[in-house]
Amino acid sequence: MQRLALIAVPYAWLLALFLIPFVIVFKISLSDIALAIPPYTPTLKDGFGPFFSALDFENFAFLASDDLYWRAYVSSLRIALVSTFLTLLVGYPIAYAMARAPEEWRPTLMMLVILPFWTSFLIRVYAWMGILSQEGFLNQFLLWTGVISTPLTILNTNTAVYIGIIYTYVPFMILPIFAALDRLDGSLIEAAEDLGCSRFQAFWLVTIPLSKNGIIAGSFLVFIPALGEFVIPSLLGGSGTLMIGKVLWEEFFNNRDWPVASAVAVILLLILIIPIILFQRNQQRQAEDEA
Amino acid sequence: MTQTVFAPWDDPSKKPLIRFDCVTKRFGDFVAIDDLSLDIFEQEFFALLGPSGCGKTTMMRMLAGFEAPTEGKIELAGQDIAPVPPNKRAVNMMFQSYALFPHLSVYENIAFGLRRGDMPKNDIDDRVGEMLKLTRLEKFARRKPHQISGGQRQRVALARSLAKAPKLLLLDEPLGALDAKLRQATQFELMDIQEKTGTTFVIVTHDQEEAMTVASRVAVMDEGRVIQVATPERIYEAPNSVYVADFIGDVNIIKGTAKPSGSDRYEILHTDGQPPFSAVSETSFSEGQTCHLAIRPEKVSISADRTADADNAVQGKVLDIAYLGNLSTYYVELPGGQVIKAQTANTRRVSRRGFTWEDSVWLSWTATAGVLLAE
């Protein structure tokens, strides 16, 4: 009985905060647009019989017919994958340096990684607009040093989106990799060198495989939110940046087409469920390895 | 048939495999190794013995290449090894923590070093098979390190460090993580493997019993210096200093002043008003020089009556008895207040023990039983 009560807590949480909202969104995606409040039909006011008979998959068929949507999905996937990879390239050396730093320095370094979260995410993205714009700090600095003669166009391009995503999500990459590297026994590297490895071979054959779980965890933590990212592409990206989060926003607020927006969200969730399941299996396997 | 005794250190024509030549190692202000010179010969099983912090692990790490000497040089087979990085040295190390790669199977752990060279695949397979057989691990080749026991892990670590057939194998507290029974069995296994492979072993340990059991020679270290290098028998029977005598085994140290009484015989005046002890010593002492008589407890016999023909006999009172099962150590207080330990084998049941607390007993030992040490 007690055990049942204990399990009930997380399930109630899941039900209230995930399943019920999802059912509502899914129901709206099966509805039709209407000039009403709320802006869709049918609602339960119409009675049970008409309510269920009026639901259909029209909106999903619409998503498949217009290539804007699937191009947005593919583009989002590509941007999320590339930026996850770039975040790994940036985050791994930082995590490695942190794990190798003297013991007394580590809490400070950890603090510095987490520090940006103390200010508003929106303000930090706006700050990047100030850095990357034509008259921004970066261009002024490069012009002053003489590296370039005309200002670079970075803001409102995909490059700016990549920079924004890497900047925002790199702590999520650093922390799990740092945790993995921090636990790594230094004598393993010495053993590898003793057995004939060069420094680089020892890194490749021992350090990388033993931080694999951290790399996987960090990559999912970056990839999953980056896929549905809305703020960064809409503030830093240009008209050519096609991301599903942006499309969803426009359907919802500009077109006030809640049913189509909901259908977009349902598909996005289905796409995300695959990496989420993979991520959880990785976590589980890691826990089993440690047991 | 004459059996030749393995003692290359007594043969001046033999070249040592390893030579520490006035090696000093400092970490900042801390002197870990202090102007140390030492020769280790081929096929030796050499033990570095000392308390923690005496520099024995630093010496091993210098041999492996993880630390460089601050001064002096280390030669391996006549060549200075300072410029050779660890991955190019014909030296392998078995780590205290074993340092097995957790993501690789037992087989892959052993093959790890072999795969770094340009050895053909078949030869690697043969060599790993040979190592698995030597360490009796054939059944566990496919397992991961966390799926085998501590003793098996220890053998994997040994097999891995032997796989490349190094000229020199370094063992850092190899048996530290094993329980007492397994440690004893493994000590003999190590000696057996050392003999079979003919590899030179250098073992670091703080366990004197382990060093005595396995090693052909033992170096007793303290504060970055080697105090004595000798065979286990010499270390035990003829320590060169009070430090060594005290570090190895149990010992009675009687401080006194020497008075020559023959060619190599001395009388030791220890307590006012008590008859002097007599001892034989190869090293000479001048009259009135401070000396320490070191006698092992098992060389002191205990009896109810005075033994007639003993060189030294002294009466005392049993203060305490330490019963160890096979042995008993009697703590006997002499009239001057000095406490001497005497050890006897318990050949009879304890209920039939001859002496008990507060009994008056006689202790006796011969003049050659102890060693006379200056400091």
Chai-1 contact restraints between the chains, C-beta under 6 A:
chainA,res_idxA,chainB,res_idxB,connection_type,confidence,min_distance_angstrom,max_distance_angstrom,comment,restraint_id
A,S187,B,F95,contact,1.0,0.0,6.0,A-B,restraint_1
A,S187,B,S97,contact,1.0,0.0,6.0,A-B,restraint_2
A,S187,B,A99,contact,1.0,0.0,6.0,A-B,restraint_3
A,L188,B,A99,contact,1.0,0.0,6.0,A-B,restraint_4
A,E190,B,F66,contact,1.0,0.0,6.0,A-B,restraint_5
A,A191,B,F95,contact,1.0,0.0,6.0,A-B,restraint_6
A,A191,B,A99,contact,1.0,0.0,6.0,A-B,restraint_7
A,E193,B,P86,contact,1.0,0.0,6.0,A-B,restraint_8
A,E193,B,N87,contact,1.0,0.0,6.0,A-B,restraint_9
A,D194,B,A64,contact,1.0,0.0,6.0,A-B,restraint_10
A,D194,B,P86,contact,1.0,0.0,6.0,A-B,restraint_11
A,D194,B,N92,contact,1.0,0.0,6.0,A-B,restraint_12
A,D194,B,M93,contact,1.0,0.0,6.0,A-B,restraint_13
A,L195,B,F112,contact,1.0,0.0,6.0,A-B,restraint_14
A,L195,B,G113,contact,1.0,0.0,6.0,A-B,restraint_15
A,G196,B,N87,contact,1.0,0.0,6.0,A-B,restraint_16
A,G196,B,G113,contact,1.0,0.0,6.0,A-B,restraint_17
A,G196,B,R116,contact,1.0,0.0,6.0,A-B,restraint_18
A,C197,B,N87,contact,1.0,0.0,6.0,A-B,restraint_19
A,C197,B,R116,contact,1.0,0.0,6.0,A-B,restraint_20
A,S198,B,N87,contact,1.0,0.0,6.0,A-B,restraint_21
A,P209,B,H103,contact,1.0,0.0,6.0,A-B,restraint_22
